[in-house]
Amino acid sequence: MNVFQDTLRRVAERVEGTRAVSLVGVDGIPIDTYGSGESFSVESVAAELGAMVKSARPGESGSVHQLCLVTDRGKAILSRVTEEYYLLLLLTREGNFGRGRFELRKAALALEKELL
């Protein structure tokens, strides 16, 4: 297993309710994914959230470090690794949101060294 898969697997194992976790580019294209997209497309969610990050970049708001989306079907957390890469965690409705944010932060610090 490569360092990306290993890191994504650890996040998935530590966060209750994980559907999938993915390393994505700011363009929304997944680099590596762990987990399955049962009734949803990881690529679609990544593309939509990536577009939101890109639209928020210009101006005085600074760079987006974390973006959370909660719907009636689940939760999505997009967390910055570098300026060009983000981690995307997809959770069930009952998934542990706080633990997810914490584990993504730890994973981002570990992956940052690999991506720079």
C-alpha positions as CSV (number, residue, x, y, z in Angstrom):
1,M,0.0,0.0,0.0
2,N,1.3,3.5,-0.8
3,V,1.5,6.3,1.7
4,F,-1.7,7.9,0.4
5,Q,-3.8,4.7,0.7
6,D,-2.3,4.0,4.1
7,T,-3.2,7.5,5.4
8,L,-6.7,7.4,3.9
9,R,-7.3,3.9,5.4
10,R,-6.3,5.1,8.9
11,V,-8.7,8.0,8.7
12,A,-11.6,5.7,7.6
13,E,-10.8,3.2,10.4
14,R,-10.7,5.9,13.1
15,V,-13.9,7.8,12.1
16,E,-17.2,6.2,12.8
17,G,-19.6,6.4,9.9
18,T,-17.0,6.9,7.1
19,R,-18.3,6.1,3.6
20,A,-15.2,7.2,1.8
21,V,-12.1,9.4,2.2
22,S,-10.3,10.8,-0.7
23,L,-7.3,13.0,-1.6
24,V,-8.5,15.4,-4.3
25,G,-7.0,18.2,-6.3
26,V,-8.5,21.7,-6.0
27,D,-10.0,20.9,-9.5
28,G,-12.1,18.2,-7.8
29,I,-10.3,15.3,-9.4
30,P,-9.6,12.5,-6.9
31,I,-5.9,11.4,-6.7
32,D,-6.6,8.4,-4.4
33,T,-9.7,7.1,-2.6
34,Y,-10.4,4.7,0.2
35,G,-13.9,3.3,0.7
36,S,-16.8,2.9,-1.6
37,G,-19.3,5.3,-3.0
38,E,-22.5,3.2,-2.4
39,S,-25.2,5.5,-3.7
40,F,-23.1,8.5,-4.6
41,S,-20.1,9.5,-6.7
42,V,-17.0,10.6,-4.8
43,E,-16.0,12.3,-8.0
44,S,-19.2,14.3,-8.2
45,V,-19.0,15.5,-4.6
46,A,-15.3,16.4,-5.0
47,A,-16.0,18.3,-8.2
48,E,-18.8,20.3,-6.6
49,L,-16.8,21.2,-3.4
50,G,-13.7,21.9,-5.4
51,A,-15.7,24.4,-7.4
52,M,-16.8,26.1,-4.2
53,V,-13.2,26.3,-3.0
54,K,-12.0,27.8,-6.3
55,S,-14.8,30.4,-6.3
56,A,-13.9,31.4,-2.7
57,R,-10.2,31.9,-3.4
58,P,-10.1,35.3,-4.9
59,G,-10.6,38.4,-2.9
60,E,-10.1,39.2,0.8
61,S,-11.4,35.9,2.2
62,G,-8.0,34.2,2.0
63,S,-7.6,30.5,1.3
64,V,-10.2,27.9,2.3
65,H,-8.9,25.6,5.0
66,Q,-12.0,23.6,5.6
67,L,-15.5,23.3,4.1
68,C,-18.3,21.3,5.6
69,L,-21.5,20.3,4.0
70,V,-24.4,18.6,5.9
71,T,-27.4,17.3,4.0
72,D,-30.2,15.0,4.9
73,R,-28.3,12.0,3.4
74,G,-24.9,12.6,5.0
75,K,-22.0,14.9,5.7
76,A,-18.9,16.0,3.7
77,I,-15.8,17.6,5.1
78,L,-13.2,19.1,2.8
79,S,-9.9,19.9,4.6
80,R,-6.9,21.6,3.1
81,V,-3.6,19.7,2.8
82,T,-1.7,22.2,0.5
83,E,-2.8,25.0,-1.7
84,E,-3.5,22.5,-4.5
85,Y,-4.7,19.4,-2.5
86,Y,-7.6,18.7,-0.1
87,L,-8.8,15.7,1.8
88,L,-12.5,14.8,1.4
89,L,-14.3,12.8,4.0
90,L,-17.8,11.5,3.3
91,L,-19.8,10.4,6.3
92,T,-23.2,8.9,7.0
93,R,-25.8,11.1,8.7
94,E,-24.7,9.5,12.1
95,G,-21.0,9.8,11.3
96,N,-18.7,11.4,13.9
97,F,-18.2,14.9,12.5
98,G,-15.8,16.2,15.2
99,R,-13.6,13.1,15.1
100,G,-13.6,13.4,11.3
101,R,-12.3,17.0,11.4
102,F,-9.7,16.0,13.9
103,E,-8.4,13.0,11.9
104,L,-8.4,15.0,8.7
105,R,-6.2,17.6,10.3
106,K,-3.7,14.9,11.4
107,A,-3.7,13.3,8.0
108,A,-3.2,16.6,6.3
109,L,-0.1,17.3,8.3
110,A,1.3,13.9,7.4
111,L,0.5,14.2,3.7
112,E,1.7,17.7,3.3
113,K,5.3,16.5,3.5
114,E,4.6,14.0,0.6
115,L,3.0,16.6,-1.6
116,L,5.5,19.5,-1.3
